[in-house]
């Protein structure tokens, strides 16, 4: 390989693997570092909680050139997702790029690249790369709230942990389980453990909308979430012609459609009967609170195997003669042998120096990434997987092609000032639209297709006309994006660009 051609990738999840495959094929020398013994990121066996499944179907949640097996269920489970990603590595033959059980503990910028400290086995040693891709994932560092009395609670026999650390359903057999949260992981986990636990209580600080996979006969939730027409029902920062029509002259039609979806979802899940109707309208799924209802969750609620306590959280944990308990914010005390926090994740890159971390974010801690990929003012660095959505595999793959085009000199960026203005304007819009609930700028729902369009436009790539037209009425199909593999890219960085074209990071002046 030519010098100035070495890529280091931190993370072997969906985004890291997509980058490894695409960048290897573009002629780069790639190393992928991951502290786990297997590929998969959130799907790794080391952090795969019981009940974990894909949110969307196997028809939409895959790479463009690697469909899921036809005989798999419509919605793959966590183990199948890990097997799918391992199969992706084998199929495209980049096993030799992986350095598993290897953790990047520090990354320091040096002239023309990065110096990495990695922990492998019992030792720490150094290596280097010309360009660093951070694909550690927006779901890599669990967020654990503090509860008053938690130390005494654990000392007295209570168990407390994060959902991502909870991998064995048998650990809760005949135990009283309290799950903090009402997001997808909370509901997945609650449904799984409710079959063996003595009791399962879900504490929902705020009820959010859940969409059943099928709203009514012939009406799939993916038609709202993963079509161009569905996206257009929510106001984008830069609306197109059809969006302007829906939010203008056809506003009543749009509102009627959303009202119908809300009514169908509420009826299908029996939210009124269970006292679980959110206070907000279903339009708030545009503020990143969207999740597809866990299969079997509401059936277990109906059977009394799951109890959901709305607008409630833990005020204090306690361990006494009667066993571990939780005192709730409404004053009630409930048995709590095991407390599992399904409370989300922090978006952090702890292996970077504090100075570099400050360069990457704004005053609110939001990542200032152009196209969710390129940091402003930090050369030889890019991010992967920081455009999280219901079609993260495809989003990561398209972003990997964007990164490859940047590094091979096939992508012309706007000026640094224009990229900064665009990025800051997007973050301000996100902040206003979601009330700050956008995972520090990394979540793009419900505009995943628009994100793909933006990257394709930068690359000068157009989808086949028929495929694009179909996306207005039927859920996105990743195979249409194989067109990216046919675009012309350099087999290696262009001559006279060693190290990897530094001026590419800055944009046009």
TARA-V226588 format. One record per residue. N is the residue number from 0. SS is DSSP state (hx for helix, st for strand, lp for the rest). PHI is phi in radians with two decimals (999 if undefined). Layout:
# TARA-V226588
n->(N & N)
ss->(SS & SS)
phi->(PHI & PHI)
This chain:
# TARA-V226588
n->(0 & 1 & 2 & 3 & 4 & 5 & 6 & 7 & 8 & 9 & 10 & 11 & 12 & 13 & 14 & 15 & 16 & 17 & 18 & 19 & 20 & 21 & 22 & 23 & 24 & 25 & 26 & 27 & 28 & 29 & 30 & 31 & 32 & 33 & 34 & 35 & 36 & 37 & 38 & 39 & 40 & 41 & 42 & 43 & 44 & 45 & 46 & 47 & 48 & 49 & 50 & 51 & 52 & 53 & 54 & 55 & 56 & 57 & 58 & 59 & 60 & 61 & 62 & 63 & 64 & 65 & 66 & 67 & 68 & 69 & 70 & 71 & 72 & 73 & 74 & 75 & 76 & 77 & 78 & 79 & 80 & 81 & 82 & 83 & 84 & 85 & 86 & 87 & 88 & 89 & 90 & 91 & 92 & 93 & 94 & 95 & 96 & 97 & 98 & 99 & 100 & 101 & 102 & 103 & 104 & 105 & 106 & 107 & 108 & 109 & 110 & 111 & 112 & 113 & 114 & 115 & 116 & 117 & 118 & 119 & 120 & 121 & 122 & 123 & 124 & 125 & 126 & 127 & 128 & 129 & 130 & 131 & 132 & 133 & 134 & 135 & 136 & 137 & 138 & 139 & 140 & 141 & 142 & 143 & 144 & 145 & 146 & 147 & 148 & 149 & 150 & 151 & 152 & 153 & 154 & 155 & 156 & 157 & 158 & 159 & 160 & 161 & 162 & 163 & 164 & 165 & 166 & 167 & 168 & 169 & 170 & 171 & 172 & 173 & 174 & 175 & 176 & 177 & 178 & 179 & 180 & 181 & 182 & 183 & 184 & 185 & 186 & 187 & 188 & 189 & 190 & 191 & 192 & 193 & 194 & 195 & 196 & 197 & 198 & 199 & 200 & 201 & 202 & 203 & 204 & 205 & 206 & 207 & 208 & 209 & 210 & 211 & 212 & 213 & 214 & 215 & 216 & 217 & 218 & 219 & 220 & 221 & 222 & 223 & 224 & 225 & 226 & 227 & 228 & 229 & 230 & 231 & 232 & 233 & 234 & 235 & 236 & 237 & 238 & 239 & 240 & 241 & 242 & 243 & 244 & 245 & 246 & 247 & 248 & 249 & 250 & 251 & 252 & 253 & 254 & 255 & 256 & 257 & 258 & 259 & 260 & 261 & 262 & 263 & 264 & 265 & 266 & 267 & 268 & 269 & 270 & 271 & 272 & 273 & 274 & 275 & 276 & 277 & 278 & 279 & 280 & 281 & 282 & 283 & 284 & 285 & 286 & 287 & 288 & 289 & 290 & 291 & 292 & 293 & 294 & 295 & 296 & 297 & 298 & 299 & 300 & 301 & 302 & 303 & 304 & 305 & 306 & 307 & 308 & 309 & 310 & 311 & 312 & 313 & 314 & 315 & 316 & 317 & 318 & 319 & 320 & 321 & 322 & 323 & 324 & 325 & 326 & 327 & 328 & 329 & 330 & 331 & 332 & 333 & 334 & 335 & 336 & 337 & 338 & 339 & 340 & 341 & 342 & 343 & 344 & 345 & 346 & 347 & 348 & 349 & 350 & 351 & 352 & 353 & 354 & 355 & 356 & 357 & 358 & 359 & 360 & 361 & 362 & 363 & 364 & 365 & 366 & 367 & 368 & 369 & 370 & 371 & 372 & 373 & 374 & 375 & 376 & 377 & 378 & 379 & 380 & 381 & 382 & 383 & 384 & 385 & 386 & 387 & 388 & 389 & 390 & 391 & 392 & 393 & 394 & 395 & 396 & 397 & 398 & 399 & 400 & 401 & 402 & 403 & 404 & 405 & 406 & 407 & 408 & 409 & 410 & 411 & 412 & 413 & 414 & 415 & 416 & 417 & 418 & 419 & 420 & 421 & 422 & 423 & 424 & 425 & 426 & 427 & 428 & 429 & 430 & 431 & 432 & 433 & 434 & 435 & 436 & 437 & 438 & 439 & 440 & 441 & 442 & 443 & 444 & 445 & 446 & 447 & 448 & 449 & 450 & 451 & 452 & 453 & 454 & 455 & 456 & 457 & 458 & 459 & 460 & 461 & 462 & 463 & 464 & 465 & 466 & 467 & 468 & 469 & 470 & 471 & 472 & 473 & 474 & 475 & 476 & 477 & 478 & 479 & 480 & 481 & 482 & 483 & 484 & 485 & 486 & 487 & 488 & 489 & 490 & 491 & 492 & 493 & 494 & 495 & 496 & 497 & 498 & 499 & 500 & 501 & 502 & 503 & 504 & 505 & 506 & 507 & 508)
ss->(lp & lp & lp & lp & lp & st & st & st & st & st & lp & lp & lp & hx & hx & hx & hx & hx & hx & hx & hx & hx & hx & hx & hx & lp & lp & lp & st & st & st & st & st & lp & lp & lp & lp & lp & lp & lp & hx & hx & hx & lp & lp & lp & lp & lp & lp & lp & lp & lp & st & lp & lp & lp & lp & lp & lp & lp & lp & lp & st & lp & lp & st & lp & lp & lp & lp & lp & lp & lp & lp & lp & lp & st & hx & hx & hx & hx & hx & hx & hx & hx & hx & hx & hx & hx & hx & hx & hx & lp & lp & hx & hx & hx & st & st & lp & lp & st & st & st & st & st & st & st & st & st & lp & lp & st & st & st & st & st & st & st & st & lp & lp & st & st & st & st & st & st & st & lp & st & st & st & st & lp & lp & lp & lp & lp & lp & st & st & lp & lp & lp & lp & lp & lp & lp & hx & hx & hx & hx & hx & hx & lp & lp & lp & st & st & st & st & hx & hx & hx & lp & lp & lp & hx & hx & hx & hx & lp & lp & lp & st & st & st & st & st & lp & lp & lp & hx & hx & hx & hx & hx & hx & hx & hx & hx & hx & lp & lp & lp & lp & lp & st & st & st & st & st & st & lp & lp & lp & lp & lp & st & st & lp & lp & st & st & st & lp & lp & st & st & lp & hx & hx & hx & hx & lp & lp & hx & hx & hx & hx & hx & lp & lp & lp & lp & lp & lp & lp & lp & hx & hx & hx & hx & hx & hx & lp & lp & lp & lp & hx & hx & hx & hx & hx & hx & hx & hx & hx & hx & hx & hx & hx & hx & hx & hx & hx & hx & hx & lp & hx & hx & hx & hx & lp & lp & lp & lp & lp & lp & lp & hx & hx & hx & hx & hx & hx & lp & lp & lp & st & st & lp & lp & lp & lp & hx & hx & hx & hx & hx & hx & lp & lp & lp & st & st & st & st & st & lp & lp & lp & st & st & st & st & st & st & st & lp & lp & st & st & st & st & st & st & lp & lp & lp & lp & st & st & st & lp & lp & st & st & st & st & lp & lp & lp & st & st & lp & lp & lp & lp & lp & st & lp & hx & hx & hx & hx & hx & hx & hx & st & lp & lp & lp & lp & lp & st & lp & st & st & lp & lp & lp & st & st & lp & lp & lp & lp & lp & st & st & st & lp & lp & lp & lp & st & lp & lp & lp & hx & hx & hx & hx & hx & hx & hx & hx & hx & hx & hx & hx & hx & hx & hx & hx & hx & lp & lp & lp & lp & lp & lp & lp & hx & hx & hx & hx & hx & hx & hx & hx & hx & hx & hx & hx & hx & hx & hx & hx & hx & hx & hx & lp & lp & lp & lp & hx & hx & hx & lp & st & lp & lp & lp & lp & hx & hx & hx & hx & hx & hx & hx & hx & hx & hx & hx & hx & lp & lp & lp & lp & lp & hx & hx & hx & hx & hx & hx & lp & lp & lp & lp & lp & lp & lp & hx & hx & hx & hx & hx & hx & hx & hx & hx & lp & lp & lp & lp & lp & lp & lp & lp & lp & lp & lp & lp & lp & lp & lp & hx & hx & hx & hx & hx & lp & lp & lp)
phi->(999 & -1.32 & -1.15 & 1.29 & -2.21 & -1.70 & -1.97 & -1.81 & -2.12 & -1.72 & 2.09 & -2.00 & -1.54 & -0.96 & -1.21 & -1.11 & -1.20 & -1.06 & -1.12 & -1.05 & -1.16 & -1.18 & -1.23 & -1.06 & -1.25 & -1.49 & 1.80 & -1.60 & -1.59 & -2.03 & -2.22 & -1.99 & -1.87 & -2.61 & -1.35 & -1.51 & -1.46 & -2.44 & -1.38 & 2.37 & 1.10 & -1.10 & -1.63 & -1.04 & -1.07 & -1.30 & -2.47 & -1.56 & -1.28 & -1.02 & 1.57 & -1.11 & -2.48 & -1.16 & -1.38 & -2.04 & -1.39 & -1.15 & -1.38 & -2.02 & -1.81 & -2.83 & -1.28 & -1.11 & -1.90 & -2.55 & -1.19 & -1.43 & -0.98 & -1.11 & -1.54 & -1.33 & -1.10 & -1.02 & -2.05 & -1.18 & -1.55 & -1.07 & -1.13 & -1.13 & -1.09 & -1.13 & -1.11 & -1.06 & -1.22 & -1.10 & -1.16 & -1.08 & -1.09 & -1.13 & -1.05 & -1.74 & 1.13 & -2.06 & -1.01 & -1.24 & -1.52 & -1.53 & -2.14 & -1.40 & 0.97 & -2.29 & -1.86 & -1.38 & -1.77 & -2.74 & -2.40 & -2.09 & -1.21 & -2.26 & -0.96 & 1.29 & 2.95 & -2.42 & -1.84 & -1.95 & -1.81 & -2.17 & -1.78 & -2.34 & 1.17 & -1.64 & -2.01 & -2.06 & -2.41 & -1.96 & -2.56 & -2.51 & -2.64 & -1.53 & -2.48 & -1.96 & -1.91 & -1.63 & -2.19 & -1.26 & 1.61 & -1.44 & -2.11 & -1.79 & -2.05 & -1.06 & -1.70 & -2.03 & -1.23 & -1.66 & -2.03 & -1.04 & 1.48 & -1.17 & -1.15 & -1.14 & -1.05 & -1.24 & -1.12 & -1.57 & 1.93 & -1.34 & -1.99 & -2.38 & -2.91 & -1.60 & -0.98 & -1.21 & -1.68 & -1.84 & -2.06 & -2.20 & -1.14 & -1.16 & -1.14 & -1.90 & -1.00 & 1.10 & -1.83 & -1.59 & -1.89 & -2.05 & -1.96 & -1.65 & 2.22 & -2.44 & -1.42 & -1.09 & -1.13 & -1.07 & -1.26 & -1.00 & -1.15 & -1.05 & -1.09 & -1.16 & -1.38 & -1.12 & -1.37 & -2.18 & -1.33 & -1.17 & -2.65 & -2.32 & -2.07 & -1.85 & -1.79 & -1.84 & -1.10 & -2.53 & -1.34 & -2.03 & -1.31 & -1.99 & -1.84 & -1.12 & -1.05 & -2.12 & -1.35 & -2.83 & -1.00 & 1.43 & -2.04 & -1.65 & -1.04 & -1.15 & -1.22 & -1.50 & -1.51 & -2.27 & -2.21 & -1.15 & -1.13 & -1.09 & -1.03 & -1.15 & -1.27 & -2.02 & -1.33 & -1.56 & -1.05 & -2.18 & -1.17 & -1.47 & -1.06 & -1.18 & -1.08 & -1.09 & -1.15 & -1.13 & -1.64 & -2.09 & -1.00 & -1.78 & -1.02 & -1.13 & -1.13 & -1.05 & -1.12 & -1.13 & -1.07 & -1.17 & -1.07 & -1.14 & -1.04 & -1.08 & -1.13 & -1.15 & -1.11 & -1.08 & -1.21 & -1.07 & -1.65 & 1.01 & -1.14 & -1.09 & -1.09 & -1.57 & 1.20 & -2.08 & -1.27 & -1.09 & -1.32 & -1.58 & -1.49 & -1.19 & -1.09 & -1.24 & -1.10 & -1.30 & -1.71 & 1.39 & -1.64 & -1.20 & -2.68 & -1.50 & -1.05 & -1.18 & -1.08 & 1.61 & -1.11 & -1.26 & -1.14 & -1.23 & -1.08 & -1.09 & -1.39 & 1.43 & -1.43 & -2.19 & -1.98 & -1.85 & -1.82 & -1.44 & 0.85 & -2.41 & -2.53 & -1.54 & -1.57 & -2.82 & -1.81 & -2.56 & -2.26 & -2.55 & -1.00 & -1.47 & 1.82 & -1.14 & -2.43 & -2.13 & -1.66 & -1.51 & -1.13 & -1.61 & 1.66 & -1.35 & -1.86 & -2.23 & -1.12 & -2.62 & -1.14 & -2.34 & -1.99 & -1.98 & -1.66 & -1.72 & -1.91 & 1.49 & -2.38 & -1.72 & -1.66 & -2.45 & -2.25 & -1.17 & -1.45 & -1.52 & -1.16 & -0.95 & -1.11 & -1.14 & -1.04 & -1.16 & -1.17 & -1.47 & -2.18 & -1.57 & -1.16 & -1.68 & 1.41 & -1.45 & -1.25 & -1.61 & -2.07 & -1.21 & 1.03 & 1.15 & -2.23 & -1.80 & -1.24 & -1.61 & 1.56 & -2.15 & -1.26 & 1.07 & -2.50 & -2.56 & -2.07 & -2.36 & 1.52 & -1.61 & -2.18 & -1.16 & -2.79 & -1.29 & -2.18 & -1.05 & -1.09 & -1.19 & -1.05 & -1.18 & -1.15 & -1.12 & -1.11 & -1.13 & -1.15 & -1.07 & -1.14 & -1.07 & -1.13 & -1.07 & -1.33 & -1.59 & 1.46 & -1.63 & -2.18 & -1.77 & -1.57 & -1.15 & -1.13 & -1.00 & -1.14 & -1.16 & -1.13 & -1.11 & -1.11 & -1.10 & -1.16 & -1.18 & -1.18 & -1.12 & -1.12 & -1.11 & -1.12 & -1.05 & -1.05 & -1.23 & -1.24 & -1.87 & 1.15 & 1.57 & -1.65 & -2.40 & 0.90 & 0.97 & 1.54 & -1.75 & -1.68 & -2.10 & -1.05 & -1.71 & -2.05 & -1.16 & -1.19 & -1.08 & -1.07 & -1.10 & -1.03 & -1.06 & -1.21 & -1.07 & -1.09 & -1.05 & -1.46 & 1.22 & -1.94 & -2.03 & -1.18 & -0.94 & -0.99 & -1.14 & -1.15 & -1.14 & -1.08 & -1.11 & -1.16 & -1.25 & -2.15 & -2.26 & -0.99 & -0.98 & -2.10 & -1.00 & -0.98 & -1.08 & -1.55 & -1.11 & -0.98 & -1.13 & -1.23 & -1.67 & -1.29 & -1.33 & -2.30 & -1.20 & -1.35 & -2.77 & -0.95 & -1.05 & -1.01 & 1.12 & -2.12 & -1.54 & -1.23 & -0.79 & -0.37 & -1.07 & -1.20 & -1.15 & -1.26 & -1.55 & 1.41 & -1.21 & -1.68)
